[in-house]
Amino acid sequence: MVKRILLAVLQLFKFAVFLLVLFVGGNWDELVNLPIEIRAMQNHTTPAFLIPTIRYDAGPTHFLIANGLIYAAVLLVLILLYEAVRKKLKPWAFYTLGEYAVAMIIALSIKGWTIHAS
């Protein structure tokens, strides 16, 4: 009984981590690159970005920041590899894929699928 409750909580935690990764990756310019640029401007140096922002044009006035999508996909692969090594793929891989899909739908619907270029 306790094991099932613990596994359910773990599944919810994975879902929350997927949403967090999608949020941070989708706002990479504002959350990571902007503070680096401001600090570099204050020190009169050029900014050194650790990870560049990956953008795709989605029309004349929209673009999509794909960092969150890529990070979440890498996290999904790592989780599935971990489950495969533990030989626990049978029910949990399906749940993990479902959590990933629901997190993607929620994240993209919150962002409006794209970002308006200003």
C-alpha positions, 0 to 999 in steps of 0.5 A: 500500500505504501509502495503504491502511494510512493510510486504515485507521488513519484509519478506526479513529481516527474510530471512537475519536473517535466512542466518545470523543464518546459517552463525554464526552457521556454523562457530561456531568454528571460530567465538565463540569458538576460541576467547574463547580458545585464551583468556583462553590460555592467562590467563592460564585457561581452556576455558568454552564453553557456547554452544558446537559445534555439528559435524557430520562426512560426510566421511573420510575427511569431517564433518558438523557443525550442530549448524547453522542448529539447530539454524535456525530450532529453529528460524523457529519454534519460528516464526511459533509459533508467527504467529500461536498465531497472527492467521496469518498463512494463507499466511505468514507461507508458505512464512516463510517456503520458506525463510527457505528452500531457506536460507538453500539451499544457506547456504549449497551450499556456504559451499559446503554442508560439511567442509573439515577436515584439 
